[in-house]
Amino acid sequence: MSQRPTGRFITPTTATGAENEPAAYVRREFRLDRLPTCATLRVTALGVVEAHLNGAVIGDEVLSPGWTSYRHRLVVSEHDVTDNLVVGGNVLGAIVGEGWALGRLGWENKRNHYADRPALFAELVLEYPDHTQIIASDTDFRAASGGVRSNSIYDGETYDARLEPDGWDAAGFDDSEWGAVEIVDWPLDTLTDTPAEPIRRVQELAPVEVITTPTGKTVVDFGQNISGRVRFTVTADAGTIITLRHAEVMTGGEIDVETIRTAKATDQYIARGDGAETWEPRFTFHGFRYVEVDGWPGELDPSQIRAVVTHSDMRRTGWLETSNPLLNQLHSNAVWSMRDNFVGVPTDCPQRDERLGWTGDINAFAPTAAFLYDVRGVLGSWLQDLAVEQKATGFVPWVVPDVLSTPSSPTALWSDVAVSLPWALYREYGDPKILADAYESMAMFIRQVAALLDRDGLWSAGFQYGDWLDPDAPIDNPAGGKTDRHLVASAYLCKTTQEMAATARILGHEDDAAEFAAVAERVRAAFCAEYVTEKGRVAGETVTGYALAIAFDILDERQREHAGDLLARLVAKAGYRISTGFAGTPLVTDALSRTGHLDEAYLLLLETGCPSFLYPVTMGATTIWERWDSIRPDGTINPSGMTSLNHYALGAVVDWMHRTIGGLTAVEPGYKRMRIAPAPGGNLTSSQLRHITTHGDVMISWSLTEQTMTVRVTIPEGTTAEVALPLHPEGEVNEIAAGTHEWTYHVSAAGGARSFTLDSTLKELSDDAAAWRAFTDAFARHFPGVPLDGSAPEAAFMSVNTMLEYVPGASDELRDDLASALAGLSEGVTA
């Protein structure tokens, strides 16, 4: 805070901080003989606060002060209230609920992590020409309870309108029956400003359907999985109880609360009974698409109810739309999951008994997040929390703010967010101050891990999450995927040590740069010696292992080419279905396209079978799932107990979509210089990308019509770009400056697509990823499990027709299916 605090934290003398305790109402009346020239209200709380002044709620933020590492940083909000004051009687008031400071957090069912009672801090600063007056929270305030009864982040809010004291926040109210407050000893040096945008009501959604379930329940479907709450207007008799139960999904025609675990996610409103009453809970939020409504008088009219989308009010900066509706929905799902999980803290999920700031999730998703929204505020604040907790404990917590019962050991992808998140933000925004602010935290982590390396330079011991949620991991062991955990750890250390050395060079710390560069070279050499053959085969032969080695530039050029070929084979062998978890998924499409396997990358992206990027889309998902099969093909919920339908981490492929389909890559941090190189594939025929950089708008569109490609590019003042024209017959590359540029040119048929028939040889088919995929899929429907080898010597001259002569029982139906699959390729049908 810019000014030394004069207020104190106060709480009702009757407050206990127990579960289901009503929210605290506090007020103080004061008189003004004249109006100040300026009035500022500074307010925060241990809990969640709604400030009132003269009968009005102050500000448009909600769930204030949000969630930070309260013991180190408790955010104070400032509001200009000059126009809210009057000559004569005035009242400063607030309602304080339990919020994150008192309520239960995490699946361990523990509460009171930060405080044992709710408490208000407030200062009303009145500036006059000749002096300044401060009305601050102190023992002159009075306290009581009101309509807000139980209030819990996880479990919901109960509001009894009959108990709300009329006019409690206005002058002239009789508070003689109210009780006293007392001082809570809380260190005032924790009070701080924040760069983060407030949490606000951002959008309203009308119902898409009101459903009567098989058991006669009324369920409102808002058509989109969100974070927020419901607002309704009802006319009901006094004492009528209306119950709202929130859920992400319906199964068997009823809401299914499996994905919210022990969170009750239930709000209750008890009517006052004096005409139309409008209510929205204010001290909780939920992750939901569906709301089961019980106790509604008569038939629920859709116009009476709305979903209120609630999250940090960040500025949108990135958009992508393609000719493929499924990809557009995938992109939308990633956007919504990010929105729903940026409620003050970048969380894993917004709905169940967790909602924690898991470091691995945001680390995997960071480049995507920074493209879609301006996250400097929210993630800048979060990195401050990470740094102060790391400094206090000696380790980077796996969740920030840290409420886990055990210390967090250094772990790849999770703990190393201390390095990779500031680096990703620097690459996006081009501001070295981001690195300078995080430098101590970054260096502390790298030096800590460097001290843990074995004598060969490998990160070979200690707990690791590995390739978390690999679809082949045991259902009860999400860390038990195919890829060796310490291979993952050592690969990620190759990446973060390079980022650390680069950071030190950028900031002019030459001695540190030399130190970290030496560590980077040591761990890279150790990785190659332990896990990579001379030609480039990676130990374990997993998609994630190859993706990490390629994407992190661990391999030399010759090894990289061979590793890319082996990776493409593994991806094809898996039927272009996903075989990666948190560690590999953000990188696999990059690793394929960087090694000349763009077709395979598109086949992986466009696959719809389970597990795949688009499988959840085909199942009606409107957000990214935690597991690839959170909902199984038969419509049942995965029984693992970890089945959130609103996790952004596995949506990190959207970053590749921005750079490959949209075509935009920052060559210099902050997009001062950029490369624009769309790479069409998968029978896409158009794309439109927009990104608001720190210099201004970048817009890229391309469309392919028959044999004509049109590319249009706009870049802002102060930037330059290299434009590689997609599918250009001569591979044309142009240097451009600010402005709008357009190219139209002829390309070969279908952008160079080849035509295949039953007279094509097996080798011709196997040399084209899409053709081989279509051919083998059609063949497998008739002869499942029978292998086909397009690389065998005889495949070079053996046509499909010839092969079919040697297949016992080859039917006309098989022949027709194969011909149809191959014909579909040349007709532009996506495999």
C-alpha positions in Angstrom: 0.0 0.0 0.0 1.2 3.5 -0.8 0.0 4.9 2.6 0.7 3.5 6.0 -2.5 1.8 7.3 -4.4 3.3 10.2 -7.3 0.9 10.4 -7.3 -2.4 12.2 -8.9 -5.8 11.5 -12.2 -6.2 13.4 -14.5 -9.0 14.0 -17.8 -9.5 15.9 -17.1 -10.5 19.5 -19.5 -13.4 18.9 -17.7 -14.8 15.8 -16.2 -18.3 16.1 -15.1 -19.1 12.6 -17.0 -22.4 12.7 -18.5 -24.1 9.7 -21.9 -22.8 8.7 -21.6 -19.6 10.7 -23.6 -16.7 9.3 -21.7 -13.9 7.6 -20.7 -11.0 9.7 -22.5 -7.7 9.1 -20.6 -4.6 10.4 -21.5 -0.9 10.2 -20.5 2.5 11.5 -22.5 5.7 11.2 -20.7 9.0 11.0 -21.6 12.6 10.1 -20.1 15.0 7.6 -20.5 18.8 7.9 -19.2 19.3 4.4 -18.3 17.1 1.5 -14.6 16.2 0.8 -13.0 17.0 -2.5 -12.0 13.4 -2.8 -13.0 10.2 -0.9 -11.3 6.8 -1.3 -12.4 3.6 0.3 -9.7 1.0 0.9 -11.1 -2.4 2.0 -10.1 -6.0 2.4 -10.9 -8.9 4.7 -9.9 -12.2 6.2 -12.7 -13.9 4.2 -14.7 -12.4 1.4 -16.0 -8.9 1.7 -18.8 -6.9 0.1 -18.4 -3.2 1.0 -21.4 -0.9 1.5 -21.7 2.9 1.8 -25.0 4.8 2.3 -27.2 2.0 1.1 -25.2 0.9 -1.9 -22.7 -1.9 -2.7 -19.4 -0.3 -3.5 -17.6 -1.4 -6.6 -18.3 -4.0 -9.2 -15.8 -6.6 -8.1 -16.9 -9.8 -6.4 -15.3 -12.4 -4.2 -12.9 -9.7 -3.0 -10.1 -9.7 -2.0 -9.6 -12.9 -4.0 -7.1 -15.5 -2.9 -3.5 -14.8 -2.4 -0.8 -16.0 0.0 -2.6 -14.1 2.8 0.2 -14.5 5.3 2.5 -12.6 3.0 0.2 -10.6 0.6 -3.4 -9.6 1.4 -4.8 -7.4 -1.4 -6.5 -4.1 -0.6 -9.1 -2.8 -3.0 -9.5 1.0 -3.6 -12.7 2.7 -4.6 -13.5 6.3 -5.4 -16.6 7.0 -3.4 -16.6 10.8 -3.6 -20.0 10.8 -5.1 -21.4 8.4 -2.6 -21.2 10.7 0.4 -23.7 13.2 1.7 -23.7 16.1 4.2 -25.1 14.7 7.4 -25.4 11.1 8.4 -23.4 8.5 6.5 -22.9 4.8 7.0 -19.8 2.6 6.2 -20.7 -1.1 6.3 -19.6 -4.5 5.0 -20.6 -8.1 4.9 -17.8 -10.6 5.5 -18.1 -14.3 4.6 -15.7 -17.1 5.2 -14.1 -17.2 1.7 -10.8 -18.9 1.2 -9.3 -17.6 4.5 -11.7 -19.6 6.7 -13.5 -22.1 4.5 -12.4 -25.6 3.7 -9.8 -25.9 0.9 -8.5 -29.0 -0.8 -9.7 -32.6 -0.6 -8.3 -33.1 2.9 -11.4 -31.4 4.3 -9.4 -28.9 6.3 -10.6 -25.3 7.0 -9.3 -22.2 8.8 -6.0 -22.3 6.9 -5.3 -18.6 7.4 -7.7 -17.3 10.1 -10.0 -18.6 12.8 -12.5 -15.7 12.5 -13.7 -13.4 9.7 -12.3 -9.9 9.9 -12.8 -6.6 8.1 -10.2 -4.0 7.3 -11.4 -0.6 6.0 -10.2 2.9 5.6 -12.4 5.7 4.3 -9.9 8.5 3.4 -11.6 11.9 3.1 -9.5 14.6 1.5 -10.3 18.3 2.1 -8.4 21.3 0.8 -6.9 21.9 4.3 -6.7 18.4 5.8 -7.3 14.7 5.5 -9.7 12.7 7.7 -9.7 8.9 7.9 -12.6 6.8 9.1 -11.1 3.4 9.8 -12.2 0.0 11.0 -12.0 0.1 14.8 -14.1 -0.8 17.8 -16.6 2.0 17.1 -18.2 -0.4 14.5 -21.2 -2.5 15.5 -21.9 -6.1 14.3 -24.7 -8.5 13.7 -25.8 -11.2 11.3 -28.3 -10.9 8.5 -29.7 -12.8 5.5 -26.4 -14.4 4.5 -26.3 -17.6 6.5 -23.9 -20.4 5.7 -21.5 -19.4 3.0 -18.8 -21.6 1.5 -16.7 -21.6 -1.6 -17.2 -25.3 -2.1 -20.6 -25.9 -0.6 -22.6 -22.8 -1.5 -24.6 -20.1 0.2 -27.8 -20.0 2.1 -29.7 -16.7 2.2 -32.8 -16.1 4.3 -34.4 -12.9 3.0 -36.6 -12.8 6.1 -33.5 -12.1 8.2 -32.0 -9.3 6.2 -32.2 -6.1 8.3 -33.8 -3.4 6.2 -31.7 -0.3 5.8 -28.8 -1.6 7.8 -26.3 0.1 5.6 -28.0 3.5 5.6 -28.2 6.4 8.1 -30.9 6.3 10.7 -30.9 2.5 11.2 -31.3 1.5 14.8 -28.3 -0.7 15.6 -28.8 -0.7 19.4 -29.5 -4.4 19.3 -26.3 -5.1 17.4 -23.2 -6.3 19.2 -19.6 -5.1 19.7 -16.5 -5.8 17.6 -13.0 -6.6 18.7 -9.6 -6.2 17.2 -8.0 -9.2 15.4 -4.2 -9.2 15.5 -3.2 -9.4 11.9 0.1 -8.0 10.6 -0.6 -4.8 8.6 2.6 -5.2 6.6 0.8 -7.9 4.6 -1.5 -5.4 3.1 -0.7 -4.8 -0.6 -1.8 -3.6 -3.9 -2.0 -6.1 -6.8 -1.4 -6.0 -10.6 -4.3 -8.5 -11.0 -7.6 -7.5 -12.4 -10.5 -8.0 -10.0 -12.9 -10.9 -10.2 -16.1 -9.6 -11.7 -19.4 -10.6 -13.2 -18.3 -10.9 -16.8 -21.2 -12.3 -18.8 -24.7 -13.6 -18.4 -26.1 -16.7 -20.1 -29.8 -17.5 -20.7 -31.0 -21.1 -20.4 -30.9 -23.1 -23.6 -33.5 -25.5 -22.1 -35.5 -26.2 -19.0 -35.7 -30.0 -18.6 -38.1 -32.1 -16.6 -36.1 -35.2 -15.7 -37.4 -38.8 -15.5 -37.8 -38.4 -11.7 -39.7 -35.2 -12.1 -36.9 -32.8 -11.2 -36.5 -29.4 -12.9 -33.1 -28.9 -14.4 -31.9 -25.7 -16.2 -29.3 -26.3 -19.0 -27.3 -23.1 -19.7 -25.5 -24.8 -22.6 -22.0 -24.0 -21.4 -19.8 -25.2 -18.5 -18.9 -22.0 -16.6 -17.6 -20.7 -13.3 -20.1 -18.4 -11.6 -23.5 -18.6 -10.0 -27.2 -18.2 -10.8 -29.4 -15.1 -10.4 -33.2 -15.5 -10.4 -36.3 -13.5 -9.8 -39.2 -15.2 -8.1 -42.5 -14.4 -6.4 -43.1 -16.8 -3.6 -44.7 -17.1 -0.2 -42.7 -16.2 2.9 -40.5 -19.1 4.0 -40.5 -20.8 0.6 -37.1 -22.6 0.2 -35.7 -22.6 -3.3 -32.7 -24.9 -3.7 -30.1 -24.8 -6.5 -27.8 -27.7 -7.0 -25.1 -27.3 -9.6 -23.5 -29.9 -11.8 -21.3 -30.2 -14.9 -23.1 -33.1 -16.5 -26.2 -35.2 -16.7 -26.3 -39.0 -17.0 -29.4 -41.1 -17.3 -31.5 -38.0 -17.6 -30.5 -36.6 -14.2 -27.7 -34.3 -13.0 -24.6 -36.3 -12.0 -22.5 -34.9 -9.2 -19.7 -37.4 -9.4 -17.3 -34.8 -10.9 -17.7 -32.4 -7.9 -16.8 -35.0 -5.3 -17.7 -33.8 -1.8 -18.4 -30.2 -2.7 -22.1 -29.6 -2.1 -22.3 -26.8 -4.7 -25.8 -26.0 -3.4 -27.4 -22.6 -2.9 -30.6 -22.0 -1.0 -32.9 -19.0 -1.0 -35.6 -18.5 1.6 -38.2 -16.1 0.3 -39.3 -13.0 2.2 -42.8 -13.1 0.6 -43.3 -9.5 -0.4 -43.6 -9.6 -4.2 -40.9 -10.2 -6.8 -37.6 -11.0 -5.2 -34.3 -11.1 -7.1 -31.3 -13.0 -5.6 -27.8 -14.0 -6.6 -25.3 -15.6 -4.1 -22.3 -13.3 -3.4 -19.9 -15.4 -1.3 -19.5 -18.5 -3.4 -19.0 -19.7 -7.0 -19.6 -22.9 -8.8 -18.4 -24.8 -11.8 -21.5 -25.9 -13.7 -23.6 -26.2 -16.8 -26.7 -27.6 -15.2 -28.7 -26.4 -12.2 -31.3 -28.6 -10.5 -34.0 -26.3 -9.1 -36.1 -27.5 -6.2 -39.0 -25.7 -4.5 -39.8 -23.3 -7.3 -43.4 -22.1 -7.0 -45.2 -23.1 -10.2 -43.5 -23.6 -13.6 -40.0 -22.1 -14.0 -40.0 -19.5 -16.9 -36.5 -19.4 -18.6 -36.7 -15.6 -18.5 -36.6 -15.7 -14.7 -33.1 -17.2 -14.4 -29.6 -16.5 -15.6 -26.2 -17.9 -15.2 -23.7 -15.2 -14.2 -20.2 -16.0 -15.5 -17.7 -14.9 -12.9 -13.9 -14.7 -13.2 -10.9 -12.4 -13.2 -11.7 -9.6 -15.6 -8.8 -10.1 -18.0 -8.7 -8.5 -21.5 -9.1 -11.0 -24.4 -6.2 -10.9 -26.8 -6.4 -14.0 -29.0 -8.8 -15.6 -31.4 -8.7 -18.4 -34.0 -11.4 -19.7 -36.3 -11.0 -22.4 -38.9 -13.1 -24.1 -41.6 -13.4 -27.1 -39.2 -16.3 -26.8 -36.7 -14.8 -29.4 -34.4 -11.5 -27.5 -34.1 -13.4 -24.3 -33.5 -15.2 -26.0 -30.6 -11.9 -27.4 -29.3 -10.5 -23.8 -29.3 -13.6 -22.5 -27.6 -13.4 -25.2 -25.0 -9.8 -24.2 -24.1 -10.9 -20.5 -23.9 -13.8 -21.3 -21.6 -11.7 -23.6 -19.4 -9.1 -20.9 -19.0 -11.8 -18.3 -18.1 -13.4 -20.7 -15.6 -10.1 -21.4 -13.9 -8.9 -17.8 -13.6 -11.0 -16.9 -10.6 -8.2 -14.9 -8.9 -5.9 -17.9 -9.0 -5.0 -20.1 -12.0 -6.7 -23.3 -10.7 -7.0 -26.8 -11.9 -10.8 -26.8 -11.8 -13.6 -24.6 -10.6 -16.2 -27.1 -9.4 -15.1 -29.8 -6.9 -13.4 -29.9 -3.5 -10.1 -28.7 -4.9 -9.9 -25.5 -7.0 -6.2 -25.1 -6.2 -3.4 -23.3 -8.0 -1.7 -26.3 -9.3 1.7 -25.3 -10.8 1.8 -28.1 -13.4 -1.5 -27.1 -15.0 -0.5 -23.5 -15.6 3.0 -24.4 -16.7 1.7 -26.7 -19.4 -0.9 -24.1 -20.5 1.1 -20.9 -20.1 1.9 -20.0 -23.8 -1.8 -20.7 -24.7 -3.0 -18.6 -21.8 -0.8 -15.6 -22.7 -2.0 -15.7 -26.3 -5.7 -15.8 -25.4 -5.8 -13.2 -22.6 -3.5 -10.5 -21.1 -2.4 -12.5 -18.1 0.3 -10.2 -16.8 -1.9 -9.0 -14.0 -3.3 -12.3 -12.7 -0.1 -14.4 -13.3 2.2 -11.6 -12.2 0.4 -11.5 -8.8 0.4 -15.3 -8.7 4.2 -15.4 -9.3 4.6 -13.0 -6.4 2.8 -15.5 -4.2 5.0 -18.3 -5.5 8.2 -16.4 -4.8 7.3 -15.4 -1.2 6.2 -18.9 -0.3 9.3 -20.4 -2.0 11.5 -18.0 0.0 9.7 -18.7 3.2 9.8 -22.5 2.9 12.8 -23.2 0.6 10.7 -25.0 -2.0 8.3 -24.2 -4.8 4.9 -25.4 -3.7 2.9 -27.7 -6.0 -0.1 -25.5 -5.4 0.1 -21.7 -5.0 -1.2 -20.5 -2.5 0.0 -23.6 -0.6 -2.6 -25.3 1.6 -1.2 -28.8 1.3 -0.4 -30.6 4.5 3.0 -31.8 3.4 6.0 -30.0 1.8 6.4 -30.1 -2.0 9.6 -31.6 -3.2 11.3 -30.2 -6.4 9.4 -31.7 -9.3 9.6 -31.2 -13.1 6.8 -29.4 -14.9 5.2 -28.5 -11.5 8.0 -26.8 -9.4 9.9 -25.5 -12.5 7.0 -23.2 -13.3 9.1 -20.8 -11.3 11.3 -20.6 -14.4 9.2 -21.5 -17.3 6.2 -19.2 -16.6 8.2 -16.0 -16.3 10.0 -17.1 -19.5 6.7 -17.7 -21.3 5.4 -14.3 -20.2 8.6 -12.6 -21.3 8.4 -14.3 -24.8 4.8 -13.1 -25.1 5.1 -9.5 -23.8 8.7 -8.7 -24.4 9.2 -7.0 -21.0 12.5 -7.9 -19.3 11.0 -6.6 -16.0 9.0 -9.8 -15.9 12.2 -11.8 -15.7 13.9 -9.3 -13.3 10.9 -9.5 -10.9 11.1 -13.4 -10.9 14.9 -13.7 -11.1 15.6 -14.6 -7.5 12.9 -17.3 -7.5 14.0 -18.7 -10.9 17.7 -18.9 -9.8 16.8 -20.4 -6.4 14.9 -23.3 -8.0 17.6 -24.1 -10.6 20.4 -24.1 -8.0 18.3 -26.3 -5.7 17.8 -28.9 -8.4 21.4 -28.7 -9.6 22.5 -29.7 -6.1 20.2 -32.8 -6.4 21.7 -34.2 -9.6 23.6 -37.5 -9.5 27.3 -37.7 -10.4 26.4 -38.1 -14.1 24.3 -35.0 -14.1 20.9 -36.6 -14.2 17.8 -35.7 -12.1 17.5 -39.4 -11.2 16.0 -39.5 -7.7 13.0 -38.1 -5.8 9.3 -37.9 -6.4 8.1 -36.9 -9.9 4.6 -36.6 -11.4 6.0 -37.8 -14.7 3.7 -37.7 -17.7 0.7 -37.1 -15.5 -2.6 -38.6 -16.8 -1.1 -40.5 -19.6 -4.2 -42.4 -20.9 -2.4 -45.7 -20.4 -1.6 -45.0 -16.7 -3.4 -47.2 -14.2 -6.7 -45.6 -13.1 -5.5 -45.4 -9.5 -2.0 -44.1 -10.4 -2.1 -41.1 -12.7 1.7 -40.7 -12.5 2.3 -44.2 -13.6 2.4 -43.6 -17.4 4.6 -45.3 -20.0 7.4 -42.7 -19.9 10.0 -43.0 -17.2 9.4 -40.2 -14.7 13.1 -39.3 -14.4 13.5 -39.2 -18.1 10.7 -36.6 -18.1 12.4 -34.7 -15.2 15.8 -34.7 -16.9 14.3 -33.5 -20.2 12.4 -30.7 -18.5 15.6 -29.7 -16.7 17.3 -29.4 -20.1 14.6 -26.9 -21.0 14.6 -24.8 -17.8 18.4 -24.6 -17.5 18.5 -23.2 -21.1 15.7 -20.7 -20.1 17.6 -19.8 -16.9 20.9 -19.1 -18.8 19.1 -17.0 -21.4 17.4 -15.0 -18.6 20.7 -14.3 -16.9 22.2 -13.1 -20.2 19.2 -10.8 -20.9 19.4 -9.2 -17.5 23.2 -8.8 -17.7 24.1 -11.3 -15.0 27.1 -12.6 -16.9 28.6 -14.8 -14.1 25.2 -16.4 -13.5 24.8 -16.9 -17.2 28.0 -18.8 -17.4 27.0 -20.9 -14.4 23.6 -21.8 -15.7 24.9 -22.4 -19.2 27.4 -24.9 -17.8 24.5 -26.7 -15.9 22.4 -26.7 -19.1 25.2 -28.3 -21.1 25.9 -30.9 -18.3 22.3 -32.0 -18.0 21.9 -32.2 -21.8 25.0 -34.3 -22.2 23.8 -36.5 -19.3 20.4 -36.9 -20.9 21.8 -37.9 -24.2 24.3 -40.4 -22.6 21.6 -42.1 -20.6 18.5 -42.0 -22.8 19.5 -41.4 -26.5 21.3 -43.7 -28.9 23.8 -42.3 -31.4 21.2 -42.2 -34.2 18.5 -40.6 -32.1 16.4 -43.4 -30.6 15.0 -42.4 -27.2 14.9 -44.9 -24.4 11.4 -46.3 -23.6 10.1 -45.7 -27.1 7.2 -43.5 -26.0 5.6 -40.6 -27.8 6.2 -38.3 -24.8 9.9 -39.3 -24.6 10.4 -38.4 -28.3 8.3 -35.2 -28.1 10.4 -33.9 -25.2 13.7 -34.7 -26.8 12.7 -33.0 -30.0 10.8 -30.0 -28.7 13.5 -29.1 -26.1 16.3 -29.2 -28.7 18.2 -31.9 -26.8 19.1 -33.8 -30.0 21.5 -32.9 -32.8 20.2 -32.4 -36.3 20.8 -36.0 -37.5 19.3 -37.5 -34.3 16.3 -35.2 -34.5 15.4 -36.3 -38.0 15.6 -40.0 -37.0 13.7 -39.4 -33.8 11.0 -37.6 -35.7 10.5 -40.6 -38.0 10.3 -42.9 -35.0 7.8 -40.6 -33.3 5.6 -40.5 -36.4 5.6 -44.3 -36.4 4.6 -44.5 -32.8 1.8 -41.9 -33.4 0.6 -44.0 -36.4 0.8 -47.2 -34.4 -1.5 -45.7 -31.8 -4.0 -45.1 -34.5 -3.4 -41.3 -34.2 -5.1 -41.5 -30.8 -3.5 -39.7 -27.8 -0.9 -41.5 -25.8 0.5 -38.6 -23.8 -0.3 -36.8 -20.5 0.5 -33.4 -19.1 4.2 -33.5 -20.0 3.9 -34.7 -23.6 0.6 -33.4 -24.9 1.7 -29.7 -25.3 4.6 -30.8 -27.4 3.7 -33.8 -29.5 2.2 -31.9 -32.5 5.2 -29.5 -32.4 7.7 -32.4 -32.4 5.9 -33.9 -35.4 5.6 -30.7 -37.5 9.2 -29.7 -36.7 10.6 -32.9 -38.1 8.6 -32.9 -41.3 5.6 -34.8 -40.2 2.9 -32.2 -40.5 0.4 -34.7 -41.9 0.8 -36.9 -38.9 0.3 -33.9 -36.6 -2.9 -33.1 -38.3 -4.1 -36.7 -38.2 -3.4 -36.6 -34.4 -5.2 -33.3 -34.0 -8.3 -34.3 -36.0 -8.8 -37.8 -34.6 -12.2 -38.2 -32.9 -11.9 -41.7 -31.3 -11.2 -42.1 -27.6 -8.7 -40.9 -26.5 -8.1 -37.8 -28.7 -8.2 -34.1 -28.7 -11.6 -34.1 -30.4 -13.2 -37.0 -28.6 -14.6 -34.8 -25.8 -15.9 -32.4 -28.5 -17.9 -35.3 -30.1 -19.3 -36.1 -26.7 -20.7 -32.6 -26.3 -17.9 -31.0 -24.2 -17.9 -27.3 -23.9 -14.7 -27.2 -21.8 -11.4 -29.2 -21.6 -11.6 -32.4 -19.5 -9.1 -33.5 -16.9 -8.9 -37.0 -18.3 -9.1 -37.9 -22.0 -12.0 -40.2 -21.0 -13.6 -38.3 -18.1 -16.8 -39.4 -19.8 -16.5 -42.8 -21.4 -17.9 -43.7 -24.8 -20.9 -45.3 -23.2 -21.8 -42.0 -21.4 -20.7 -43.1 -17.9 -18.3 -41.0 -15.8 -14.8 -42.3 -15.4 -14.9 -43.8 -11.9 -11.4 -42.7 -10.9 -12.5 -39.9 -8.6 -10.5 -37.5 -10.8 -12.9 -36.6 -13.6 -13.2 -32.8 -13.7 -14.8 -31.6 -17.0 -13.1 -28.3 -16.7 -9.3 -28.5 -16.7 -7.3 -26.5 -19.2 -4.0 -28.3 -19.2 -4.8 -30.8 -22.0 -6.0 -27.9 -24.1 -2.3 -26.7 -24.5 -2.4 -28.0 -28.1 -4.2 -24.7 -28.9 -0.8 -23.0 -28.8 0.3 -25.2 -31.7 -2.9 -24.3 -33.5 -2.2 -20.6 -33.1 1.3 -21.0 -34.6 0.6 -23.6 -37.3 -3.0 -23.1 -38.5 -3.1 -19.4 -37.7 0.6 -19.1 -38.6 1.8 -16.6 -36.0 5.1 -17.1 -34.1 7.1 -14.4 -32.2 10.7 -14.3 -33.5 11.6 -11.6 -31.0 9.9 -11.4 -27.6 6.7 -9.3 -27.7 6.2 -9.8 -31.4 8.5 -6.9 -32.4 9.6 -9.2 -35.2 7.4 -12.2 -36.1 7.2 -15.1 -38.5 3.9 -15.6 -40.3 3.8 -19.1 -41.8 0.4 -20.9 -41.8 0.8 -24.6 -42.6 -2.6 -25.9 -43.8 -3.3 -29.5 -43.4 -6.1 -32.0 -42.6 -8.2 -30.6 -45.4 -8.7 -27.3 -43.7 -9.6 -24.6 -46.3 -9.5 -21.4 -44.2 -8.3 -19.8 -41.0 -8.6 -16.4 -39.4 -6.4 -15.4 -36.5 -6.3 -12.2 -34.5 -3.8 -11.5 -31.7 -3.5 -8.2 -29.8 0.2 -7.9 -29.1 1.9 -5.2 -26.9 2.4 -3.3 -30.2 -1.2 -3.7 -31.5 -3.3 -6.0 -33.6 -1.9 -8.8 -35.7 -4.5 -10.3 -38.1 -3.8 -13.3 -40.4 -6.3 -15.0 -42.7 -5.9 -17.5 -45.4 -8.4 -19.3 -47.6 -8.1 -22.0 -50.2 -10.7 -22.2 -52.9 -10.2 -24.8 -55.6 -6.7 -24.0 -56.8 -6.4 -20.4 -55.5 -4.9 -19.4 -52.2 -5.5 -16.0 -50.7 -3.5 -14.7 -47.7 -4.1 -11.5 -45.9 -1.9 -10.1 -43.2 -2.0 -7.0 -41.0 0.8 -6.1 -38.5 1.0 -3.0 -36.3 3.4 -0.1 -36.3 6.9 -0.8 -34.9 6.9 -4.4 -36.1 8.2 -6.4 -39.0 7.4 -9.9 -40.2 8.7 -12.7 -42.4 5.8 -14.1 -44.3 6.1 -17.7 -45.7 3.2 -18.1 -48.1 1.5 -21.4 -47.5 1.4 -24.0 -50.4 3.1 -21.4 -52.7 4.5 -23.3 -55.7 7.8 -21.5 -55.5 8.0 -21.4 -51.7 7.8 -17.6 -51.7 8.9 -15.7 -48.6 8.4 -12.0 -48.1 9.6 -9.4 -45.6 6.9 -6.9 -44.6 6.6 -3.8 -42.4 3.5 -2.4 -40.7 0.3 -2.3 -42.6 -2.0 -4.7 -44.5 -0.7 -7.0 -47.2 -2.5 -9.5 -49.5 -1.4 -12.2 -51.8 -3.4 -14.4 -54.2 -1.8 -17.2 -56.1 -2.4 -20.5 -57.9 -1.6 -23.7 -56.1 -1.6 -27.3 -57.3 -4.9 -29.2 -57.1 -6.2 -29.4 -53.5 -3.0 -27.8 -52.3 -0.9 -30.6 -53.7 -3.1 -33.5 -52.5 -2.5 -36.8 -54.3 -5.1 -39.1 -55.8 -5.2 -42.7 -54.7 -7.0 -45.7 -56.1 -6.9 -49.5 -55.7 -4.2 -49.5 -58.3 -1.9 -47.5 -55.9 0.9 -49.4 -54.3 1.1 -50.0 -50.6 4.3 -48.0 -50.5 2.6 -45.0 -52.2 -0.1 -45.2 -49.6 2.3 -45.6 -46.6 4.3 -42.6 -47.8 1.2 -40.4 -47.3 0.1 -40.4 -43.7 -3.6 -39.5 -44.5 -3.9 -42.1 -47.2 -2.3 -44.9 -45.1 -4.5 -43.9 -42.2 -7.7 -44.1 -44.3 -6.6 -47.3 -45.9 -5.6 -49.1 -42.7 -8.7 -47.9 -40.9 -11.0 -49.3 -43.6 -9.1 -52.6 -43.8 -9.2 -53.0 -39.9 -13.0 -52.8 -40.0 -13.0 -56.1 -41.9 -9.8 -57.7 -40.5 -9.1 -56.2 -37.1 -5.6 -56.9 -35.7 -4.1 -58.0 -39.1 -0.9 -56.0 -39.6 -0.2 -54.2 -42.8 3.4 -53.2 -43.6 3.9 -50.4 -46.2 7.7 -50.4 -45.7 8.2 -54.1 -46.7 10.3 -54.5 -50.0 7.3 -56.0 -51.9 5.1 -53.0 -51.0 7.0 -50.9 -53.6 5.3 -52.8 -56.4 2.3 -54.4 -54.8 -1.0 -52.6 -55.6 -4.0 -52.8 -53.3 -5.8 -54.8 -56.0 -2.9 -57.3 -56.1 -2.8 -57.5 -52.3 -6.5 -58.3 -52.2 -5.9 -61.4 -54.4 -3.8 -62.8 -51.5 -6.3 -62.0 -48.7 -8.5 -65.0 -47.9 -12.1 -64.0 -47.8 -11.6 -60.6 -49.3 -15.2 -59.5 -50.0 -16.6 -57.0 -52.5 -17.7 -55.0 -49.5 -14.0 -54.7 -48.3 -13.0 -53.7 -51.8 -15.7 -51.1 -52.0 -14.8 -49.7 -48.5 -11.1 -49.4 -49.4 -12.0 -47.7 -52.7 -14.4 -45.3 -50.9 -11.8 -44.4 -48.2 -9.1 -43.6 -50.9 -11.5 -41.7 -53.1 -12.6 -39.6 -50.1 -9.0 -38.3 -49.7 -9.0 -36.7 -53.2 -12.5 -35.3 -52.6 -11.4 -33.4 -49.5 -13.0 -35.6 -46.9 -11.1 -35.5 -43.6 -9.9 -38.9 -42.6 
